[in-house]
Structures are given as structure tokens and as C-alpha cells.
Amino acid sequence: MTLEELWRLFPITLKKHDGLWSLYYEDMENQLQKSLKNNRIISINHIGSTAIQGISAKPIIDILIETDTPKSIKDIAKILEKDGFTVMNETKDRISLNFGYTENGFAEKVYHVHLRLINDNDELYFRDYMNEFPECAKQYEKLKKALSKKYKYNRDAYTAAKSEFIAEFTAKAKKCYQGRYTV
């Protein structure tokens, strides 16, 4: 499939916040803990908009797994691939995988797992700030809604258009919660 065909099959669609998202995260975290029990996991966390209370989001559960070496990232990715995940993106120190994308569109439960080195975790700061300051979360939701209409079939443009907002509030969060997630 071309990228455009994929975007048509998997459009940007926001859903009202759903309390089940945290349960979906917990279920997957438990599965990941079992699958990865012999690996060097520093932490597993729910990130992304489904981890922000009260705002609309794409119904995709984002999970951040931190480990301590690039080799550990690759080892974990291999295990996740055997468990049905697909590598979406890979760089030297990061691998992103997905689960729940089918040839007919999204499955009932969809996950993105982000494998990172320890302390590569800005999303945790952003999540916490949005949850502590709901007025900022509502601004973020408003932006996401506008962008989801404009970029319904262009995931890359949608993500890029949010980056300035995310960078601004992540910087505020890191100042506010200095060292909260530094190991």
C-alpha cells in the first residue's frame, strides 16, 4: 500500500475520553511485564493523549518502555515482534512498534509502544502537566480537534502541526517537575 492508502485506511479520528483506555493500558502493561520479564526494563508508562484525563484523543494507547542500552531496545523489539507487534520506525536509540492495525482498519484495541533509552521520556512530563493543568489540556484538545479535521488523512502533518504546542508545554513541565523522571 502507498502511504496515502494507509492514511485513508487509518485516518485521524478523535474520540471522547474513555475510561477504558487506562484499563487497556493496564492489560497491555501486564502482558508486556510477562513477555519482557527477562529484559532490562527500567519503566513502563502510559503516555499520549489517552493518558490525559478528560480530552478527546485518537483511541490508540501509547506506551513508553525505558531501558538502558541500544542492544536492550533491539532485544525487546524482537520479542514484541514475536508477540504480534510491527516495527513502525527505528533509529539508533529508539524503536516504535504498533499493534492493532489490520488490513480492514483499526482493531478494537490499538497500541503504539515506544522503546527508548532511560531518561528519553519527555512525554511523561507533558502528560503530567496536562493532567495537573486541565485548562492547558483543553487548549491541546482544541488544537487536536482543529488539526484532525485539516489533516484527517495525513498523520505526519497532524503530528508535526502539534509539535510546537507540545514542545512549549514540555519545557514548562520539565521546569515545573525538574528531575521527576530522571534516573
C-alpha positions as CSV (number, residue, x, y, z in Angstrom):
1,M,0.0,0.0,0.0
2,T,1.1,3.6,-0.6
3,L,1.3,5.9,2.3
4,E,-1.8,7.7,1.2
5,E,-3.7,4.5,1.0
6,L,-2.6,3.7,4.6
7,W,-3.7,7.1,5.8
8,R,-7.1,6.5,4.2
9,L,-7.4,3.2,6.0
10,F,-6.2,4.6,9.3
11,P,-7.5,8.2,9.4
12,I,-7.0,10.7,12.3
13,T,-10.2,10.2,14.3
14,L,-10.6,11.6,17.8
15,K,-12.9,10.1,20.3
16,K,-14.3,11.5,23.6
17,H,-12.1,10.5,26.5
18,D,-12.9,6.9,27.5
19,G,-12.2,5.5,31.0
20,L,-11.5,2.1,29.3
21,W,-8.2,3.5,27.9
22,S,-6.5,3.2,31.3
23,L,-7.8,-0.4,31.6
24,Y,-6.5,-1.2,28.1
25,Y,-3.1,0.3,29.2
26,E,-3.1,-1.8,32.4
27,D,-3.9,-5.0,30.4
28,M,-1.1,-4.4,27.9
29,E,1.3,-3.4,30.7
30,N,0.7,-6.7,32.4
31,Q,1.3,-8.6,29.1
32,L,4.5,-6.6,28.5
33,Q,5.7,-7.3,32.0
34,K,5.3,-11.1,31.4
35,S,6.8,-11.1,27.9
36,L,9.7,-8.9,28.9
37,K,10.4,-10.2,32.4
38,N,13.9,-11.3,31.5
39,N,14.9,-8.0,29.9
40,R,16.3,-4.8,31.3
41,I,13.1,-2.8,31.7
42,I,13.6,0.5,33.7
43,S,9.9,1.6,33.4
44,I,6.7,1.1,31.5
45,N,4.3,4.1,31.3
46,H,1.1,5.2,29.7
47,I,1.8,8.3,27.6
48,G,0.0,10.2,24.8
49,S,-3.4,11.8,24.8
50,T,-5.2,8.7,26.1
51,A,-3.3,9.2,29.3
52,I,-4.6,12.8,29.7
53,Q,-7.8,12.9,31.6
54,G,-10.9,14.5,30.0
55,I,-9.7,15.2,26.5
56,S,-10.5,13.7,23.2
57,A,-7.9,11.5,21.6
58,K,-7.2,9.0,18.9
59,P,-8.1,5.7,20.6
60,I,-4.6,4.4,20.4
61,I,-2.8,3.6,23.7
62,D,0.8,4.9,23.6
63,I,3.2,3.1,25.9
64,L,6.8,4.2,26.7
65,I,9.3,1.5,27.7
66,E,12.6,2.7,29.0
67,T,15.7,0.5,29.1
68,D,19.4,1.1,29.5
69,T,21.2,0.2,26.2
70,P,20.6,0.3,22.5
71,K,21.0,-3.5,22.5
72,S,18.2,-3.9,25.0
73,I,16.0,-1.8,22.8
74,K,16.7,-4.2,19.9
75,D,16.2,-7.3,22.1
76,I,12.9,-6.0,23.4
77,A,11.7,-5.1,19.8
78,K,12.4,-8.7,18.7
79,I,10.3,-10.1,21.5
80,L,7.5,-7.7,20.7
81,E,7.6,-8.6,17.0
82,K,7.1,-12.3,18.0
83,D,4.1,-11.2,20.1
84,G,2.5,-9.6,17.0
85,F,3.8,-6.0,17.1
86,T,5.1,-4.4,13.9
87,V,8.1,-2.0,13.8
88,M,6.9,1.4,12.6
89,N,10.1,3.3,13.0
90,E,13.7,2.6,14.0
91,T,16.7,4.8,14.8
92,K,19.9,4.0,16.7
93,D,18.3,4.7,20.1
94,R,14.6,4.4,19.5
95,I,12.2,1.9,18.1
96,S,8.4,2.4,17.8
97,L,6.1,-0.6,17.2
98,N,2.3,-0.9,16.7
99,F,-0.3,-3.5,17.4
100,G,-4.0,-3.5,16.3
101,Y,-3.6,-2.3,12.7
102,T,-5.4,-4.8,10.3
103,E,-5.9,-4.9,6.6
104,N,-9.5,-3.7,7.3
105,G,-8.6,-0.8,9.5
106,F,-8.1,-0.5,13.3
107,A,-8.8,-3.4,15.6
108,E,-10.8,-2.8,18.8
109,K,-7.6,-2.1,20.8
110,V,-4.7,-0.4,19.2
111,Y,-1.3,0.2,20.8
112,H,1.9,2.1,20.0
113,V,4.9,1.0,22.0
114,H,7.9,3.4,22.1
115,L,11.2,1.8,23.1
116,R,13.7,4.3,24.5
117,L,16.8,4.7,26.5
118,I,16.5,5.7,30.1
119,N,15.6,9.4,30.6
120,D,14.4,9.8,27.0
121,N,11.0,10.4,28.4
122,D,9.7,14.0,27.7
123,E,6.2,12.6,27.1
124,L,5.9,11.8,30.9
125,Y,6.4,15.5,31.7
126,F,3.9,16.6,29.1
127,R,1.3,14.1,30.3
128,D,1.7,15.1,34.0
129,Y,1.5,18.8,33.1
130,M,-1.7,18.4,31.0
131,N,-3.3,16.3,33.9
132,E,-2.3,18.9,36.5
133,F,-3.4,21.9,34.4
134,P,-6.7,20.9,32.8
135,E,-7.1,24.4,31.1
136,C,-3.9,23.6,29.2
137,A,-5.2,20.1,28.3
138,K,-8.4,21.8,26.9
139,Q,-6.2,24.1,24.7
140,Y,-4.4,21.0,23.5
141,E,-7.7,19.2,22.8
142,K,-8.9,22.3,20.8
143,L,-5.8,22.2,18.7
144,K,-6.1,18.5,18.1
145,K,-9.7,18.8,17.0
146,A,-8.8,21.5,14.5
147,L,-5.9,19.6,13.2
148,S,-7.8,16.3,12.9
149,K,-10.2,18.0,10.5
150,K,-7.4,19.6,8.5
151,Y,-5.2,16.5,8.4
152,K,-7.6,13.6,8.7
153,Y,-5.7,11.7,6.1
154,N,-2.2,12.9,6.8
155,R,-0.8,11.5,10.1
156,D,2.7,13.1,9.6
157,A,1.3,16.6,9.1
158,Y,-1.1,16.2,12.0
159,T,1.8,15.2,14.3
160,A,4.1,17.9,13.0
161,A,1.4,20.6,13.5
162,K,1.1,19.7,17.2
163,S,4.9,19.8,17.8
164,E,5.2,23.5,18.7
165,F,2.5,23.2,21.4
166,I,4.0,20.0,22.8
167,A,7.5,21.5,22.9
168,E,6.3,24.6,24.7
169,F,4.4,22.8,27.4
170,T,7.0,20.1,27.8
171,A,9.6,22.8,28.5
172,K,7.3,24.3,31.1
173,A,6.7,20.8,32.6
174,K,10.4,20.0,32.8
175,K,10.9,23.2,34.7
176,C,8.0,22.6,37.0
177,Y,8.8,18.9,37.7
178,Q,12.6,19.2,37.4
179,G,14.2,15.8,37.6
180,R,10.9,13.9,38.3
181,Y,11.7,11.2,35.7
182,T,15.5,11.3,35.8
183,V,17.2,8.1,36.9
